[in-house]
Amino acid sequence: MTSGEIKTTHPIRGILWGIPLGLGLAIVLVVTQVIPLELTQIIVVLVLAIVIGLLWSLYGPAKRPKGPPPKAGLADDFTAPDETMAEPEDEPAATDDWGSSDSDGDDDAPDDAPDVEDEAPDVEDDAPDVEDDAPDTP
Amino acid sequence: MITLGLSFSVGAVAQGDPVVDQAALDEIRALVPEGDPGKYDLTEASAEFGQYVILFGQSTAVADFGDGSQLTGLCGGFAYSYDKNGDLLDAAIDLGDGDAPVDLLEGTQAFTSGNPFKVDPRGVVVYYGFSPESGDGPEDHRWYIKTSGISLDKGGDPNPQLKNRNAGLVDLNKDLPVKFTAKVKIEGHMMSENQPDCVGKGHVSFEGDGLTDPVGLAGLALLGGGIFGLLFNSRPAITWKS
């Protein structure tokens, strides 16, 4: 193990997997008549298997990491891309006959999005009424 | 390694010398039915037992070598075991004289760890038993059979007629829902109001189909699962320090 590596062990998993190992081993030994069907000998096999599982989980050959080690400082230079995407201004959202901006009917646009049509200056209303403002000539 | 370490208890068990000479043993073997005789008639079984007593010469004393077998008290009898095809598997007798039971086929001590009484979980056992051989039978008797302190079966009977003998057949294929192979140490005890206790200890070998029986397959599955889990789920792992 080189510097920068950490060995993690799983003793609880080793004990837990030792239980089926011990039960299976005890049954196989009983069935093959290596040991008699006796409670004490079955318990001995079970305890042995649990100890083997524990020792394996602590001192067994360790799995190597699959990838290369991460380079130092790589995480600082890395900046995540901005997930928000600006909506193009020159292309108006496509609308269907029902007034929705999506063809599938889902309105993904936020509710507080500005309504382009409403904020557009009403040229006709704001234009000075030349006819009305014109001074009356006698 | 585990196998070697645990086999100490079953290895190196002497079976002793035959208690009768070869000529008598041949005559004894000839008495044992080769095929399944079905349920034994009590009179017939009792007469057969008398023939065995004569051939054994009233004595079946064998040297005790420790983890053997015993049957003490006034009880005795014989048992024949047949496999699923009806062929003779094993036979044993106890003369009710306090000595250990004897193998009718080999002439040596029966029910020992080195020479267990073989039964087929798909076969039958024919038996004849008495307590005592002559006189009143056990009154209000209770009995149990257990292994490793766990009760296997128990029963009893008031026996108001004071019957002292019985013959019958145990159909293991019907009585054992799960077939298996194992060597079991069994203890039996019978108590009554008018007789000393009858106590027996011995080894019985259930000769099933080994690892291909459901119990064996379950054991293999558990063993495989345990090995798989240890190999792929509980090994230490090396990770990079962050």
Contacts between the chains, C-beta under 8 A, distances in Angstrom:
chain1	res1	chain2	res2	distance
A	1	B	238	6.1
A	4	B	240	6.1
A	4	B	241	4.9
A	5	B	238	5.0
A	5	B	239	7.1
A	5	B	240	6.3
A	5	B	241	6.6
A	6	B	238	7.0
A	6	B	239	5.2
A	6	B	240	7.4
A	6	B	241	5.2
A	7	B	236	5.5
A	7	B	237	7.4
A	7	B	238	5.5
A	8	B	236	6.6
A	8	B	237	5.3
A	8	B	238	7.7
A	8	B	239	6.0
A	9	B	236	4.7
A	10	B	233	7.6
A	10	B	234	4.8
A	10	B	235	7.6
A	10	B	236	7.3
A	10	B	237	8.0
A	13	B	229	7.5
A	13	B	233	5.8
A	13	B	234	3.8
A	14	B	230	6.8
A	14	B	234	4.4
A	16	B	229	7.7
A	16	B	234	7.9
A	17	B	226	5.6
A	17	B	229	3.5
A	17	B	230	4.8
A	17	B	233	6.5
A	17	B	234	5.2
A	18	B	226	6.9
A	18	B	230	7.3
A	19	B	226	7.5
A	20	B	222	4.6
A	20	B	223	7.6
A	20	B	225	5.0
A	20	B	226	4.0
A	20	B	229	7.0
A	21	B	222	7.6
A	21	B	223	6.5
A	21	B	225	8.0
A	21	B	226	2.7
A	21	B	227	6.4
A	21	B	229	7.7
A	21	B	230	6.5
A	22	B	226	7.3
A	23	B	219	7.7
A	23	B	222	5.0
A	23	B	226	7.7
A	24	B	219	5.1
A	24	B	220	6.8
A	24	B	221	7.0
A	24	B	222	3.1
A	24	B	223	3.0
A	24	B	224	7.1
A	24	B	225	7.1
A	24	B	226	5.6
A	25	B	2	7.0
A	25	B	219	7.9
A	25	B	223	5.6
A	25	B	226	7.6
A	26	B	219	7.6
A	27	B	215	6.4
A	27	B	216	7.2
A	27	B	218	6.6
A	27	B	219	2.8
A	27	B	222	6.7
A	27	B	223	7.7
A	28	B	211	7.0
A	28	B	216	7.2
A	28	B	219	4.6
A	28	B	220	6.5
A	28	B	223	5.7
A	29	B	2	7.8
A	29	B	3	6.8
A	29	B	6	6.7
A	30	B	181	8.0
A	30	B	182	5.0
A	30	B	183	7.9
A	30	B	219	7.8
A	31	B	180	6.7
A	31	B	181	4.9
A	31	B	182	6.5
A	31	B	208	7.9
A	31	B	210	5.9
A	31	B	211	5.8
A	31	B	213	7.1
A	31	B	215	6.3
A	31	B	216	4.4
A	31	B	219	6.0
A	32	B	181	7.6
A	32	B	210	6.7
A	32	B	211	7.1
A	33	B	10	7.8
A	33	B	181	6.7
A	33	B	182	7.0
A	33	B	183	5.1
A	33	B	205	7.0
A	34	B	3	5.5
A	34	B	6	6.5
A	34	B	7	5.7
A	34	B	10	7.3
A	35	B	6	5.0
A	35	B	7	7.3
A	35	B	9	7.1
A	35	B	10	6.9
A	36	B	9	7.4
A	36	B	10	6.7
A	36	B	113	7.3
A	36	B	182	7.2
A	36	B	183	4.4
A	36	B	184	6.4
A	36	B	185	5.9
A	36	B	203	7.2
A	37	B	147	6.9
A	37	B	148	7.7
A	37	B	182	4.1
A	37	B	183	6.5
A	37	B	184	4.6
A	37	B	185	7.9
A	38	B	147	7.6
A	38	B	148	5.3
A	38	B	184	7.9
A	38	B	185	6.1
A	39	B	148	3.9
A	39	B	149	7.1
A	39	B	150	7.3
A	40	B	148	7.3
A	41	B	6	6.4
A	41	B	9	7.0
A	44	B	6	7.1
A	45	B	2	6.8
A	45	B	6	6.9
A	48	B	2	6.0
A	49	B	226	7.1
A	53	B	226	7.6
A	53	B	230	5.7
A	53	B	234	6.7
A	56	B	230	5.4
A	56	B	234	6.7
A	56	B	235	7.2
A	57	B	230	7.5
A	57	B	234	4.3
A	57	B	235	7.0
A	57	B	236	6.8
A	58	B	236	7.0
A	59	B	236	7.6
A	60	B	230	7.9
A	60	B	234	7.9
A	60	B	235	5.0
A	60	B	236	6.0
A	61	B	235	6.8
A	61	B	236	7.8
A	62	B	235	6.6
A	62	B	236	4.1
A	62	B	237	6.0
A	62	B	238	4.9
A	63	B	235	5.5
A	63	B	236	7.2
A	63	B	237	4.5
A	63	B	238	6.7
A	64	B	238	5.7
A	65	B	237	7.8
A	65	B	238	5.9
A	65	B	239	6.0
A	65	B	240	6.1
A	69	B	240	5.0
A	70	B	240	6.1
A	70	B	242	7.8
